Amino acid sequence: MDLKIVNYGAGNIKSIQFAFQRLGYDAVLSNNPDEIIKADKVIFPGVGEASSAMKMLRASGLDALIPQLKQPVLGICLGMQLMCNHTEEGNTKGLGIFNTNVKRFSNNVKVPQMGWNRIKNLKSGLFKGISEKEYMYLVHSYYAEDCDESIATSDYEIDYASALENDNFFGVQFHPEKSGKIGEQLLKNFLEL
Amino acid sequence: MLTKRIVPCLDIKDGRTVKGVNFVDLRDAGDPVVLAKQYADLGADELVFLDISATQEKRRTMHDMVLKVAEQVNIPFTVGGGISSIEDVDDLLHCGADKVSINSSAVKRPGLINELSQKFGSQCIVVAIDAKKIGEEWFVHLAGGTIPTDIKLFEWAKEVEDRGAGEILFTSMNHDGTKGGFANEALAKLSDLVNIPIIASGGAGTIQHFADTFKLGKADAALAASVFHFGEIPIIELKKELRKQGVEVRL
């Protein structure tokens, strides 16, 4: 399988590569549009601040490429957030793939949310074999608002979208690469889509 | 709901686990990677590796270890010990560490916290604070708690948050090694004072100590070493009891 990780300078890329390696797949880093467009599956990672990540994405021209991809694409953490319409972080316009907006948690809860939270209202093949009792590892200060494209929600002060799906595009707020066996199951499901 | 985290801590010297690990059925209890995998399978939520190597050269072996842990372990982990520059952090994150923990270097040069959180994001910058209660006041200590300073714990904690730390790992020198319970009063005060997660450290001896530090100490995570390494408290048993007492955990 030709599996590419979009490499635009923002991300915990090593851990994602290692997670696929544990599943027996070689995930290759690429910032080359010709390579990415031909891949069977694409991972769009991201860690850090939204506006600077978006700048790096624009600088490489990948902001125009990603919304046009036809194969299954999985955005992880900030990657997922950048696939939404807009994020409050750095007042940043997103790629508009998911029809929802990203907001900051209020100070009624500790920010960032850091740790394992339950995923519920699971609605996608991405969660095949994963029950509503399971937990995923999350680290984030901003969240995507619950919407029609939510395929999982989590509860931290409010119910928010912890996973999204629109056609061939998938996004997860949690880190499947750091979420134990359950996270590995999700990555395996993505590869089998 | 977000669950409370149980965090085993491993002391590493020259790339090997330091004494005091007596795990059931382990081929090599000195191999941090083997131990880390075991802990991940046994239900630990996160791991901390503390490098206590004496020299910079020996620390390079830490990079190999971090790379191997990242390769084989599927839960998040933090690396601490001797980190004092952007380059140090860059190296460790590139090897696959999820977070780094800084301590003395932040006290010596607080601007380091700002630099690191701006470059790498708050989420991966843990500031470890060792403090000791002297009279009625808690004072920050350096170098593994051996060198006292006149910096007050609560003022420092607030400053650390303002400078961009994503999490505080608080060790009470008064409680560390006593197995008499965590410093819950100070922990609760810290948790009310700052709006970032607090990891409680120092004093774990019984399952009830963990329940108390989550309920009374309002801690977000609890770190311990020997009670886990010697199998005195199996993590699964601990989590079952915590859940029974109404503390949300991942089981």
Interface residues (C-beta under 8 A of the other chain):
Chain A: N12 K14 S15 F18 A19 Q21 R22 V47 G48 E49 N107 K110 V111 P112 Q113 M114 G115 W116 N117 R118 Y135 Y137 L138 V139 H140 S141 D155 Y156 H175 E177 K178 S179 G180 K181 G183 E184
Chain B: M1 L2 T3 K4 R5 A40 D45 E46 A70 E71 Q72 N74 I75 P76 L93 H94 C95 G96 D98 F120 G121 S122 Q123 C124 G166 E167 N195 I196 P197 D220 A221 R250
